[in-house]
């Protein structure tokens, strides 16, 4: 009987240890974690379909991949992460994974909202990543209600193109052919991407604590260090600023292949886990 009790105690201790060490977004001074997903589940399973929509048949930006629901392209790792894995079949056709949150979040007047994720890039060498385009971004919920891009607003929190050692932060807004966000290019800034093989936190913070929209800010951070800042005065248009900083946003994660920015993959481009993006957690904070 005592042996059985010891077994129960050991099992309970192991369960508690696994709960205690479970990965989740870190605490942020002055902010509350209002939502997160740490992608727990069995290896090969899809993300929580009550939380995420798995997209397929999305064809934009002259990308060459088809997004699929197959776990070869998109899967829970079994180690508290999700993997977006681009694949090339024997005919040369590419597939990959893309998901977006069903929920949207609206920055509250007078408060601060932070959107963040912990991301790891695959370790294929740069010369074998031509056309690989991983991204973590937020889109204006107005896109789901008939407003066209870029008027709906888009905040790109992290992008990498073709394995270059730069992580990009970008906003898209206004209208095509220039406008306050210089469309279709958007307003961009990059920072040096840390070495592959390490998870890094990429985030954007929307600060509405100043009642003057011209002094309100968007800031991009890598591991807590700001590398880009944009204020309402930089856009110079209150209505356009509102599409980015005052309107509901939903989150998207994907790995595209090809497209207007990186260009198409070439014969040296490798698929598989070395080209993937892996995500430990995604979180939304608010003051």
Secondary structure, 3 states (H helix, E strand, C coil): CHHHHHHHHHHHHHHHHHHHCCCCCCCECCEEEEEEECCCCCCCCCCCCCCEEECCCCCCCCECCEECCCCCCEEECCCCCEEECCEECCCCCEEECEEEECCCECCCCCCEEEEEEEEEECCCCHHHCCCEEEEEEEEEHHHHHCCCCCCCCEEEEEECCCCCCEEEEEEECCCCCECCCCECCCEEEEEECCCCCCCEEEEEEEECCCCCHHHCEEEEEECCEEEEEEEHHHHCCHHHHHHHHCCCEEEEEEEEEECCCCCCCCCCCCCCHHHCEEEEEEEEEEC
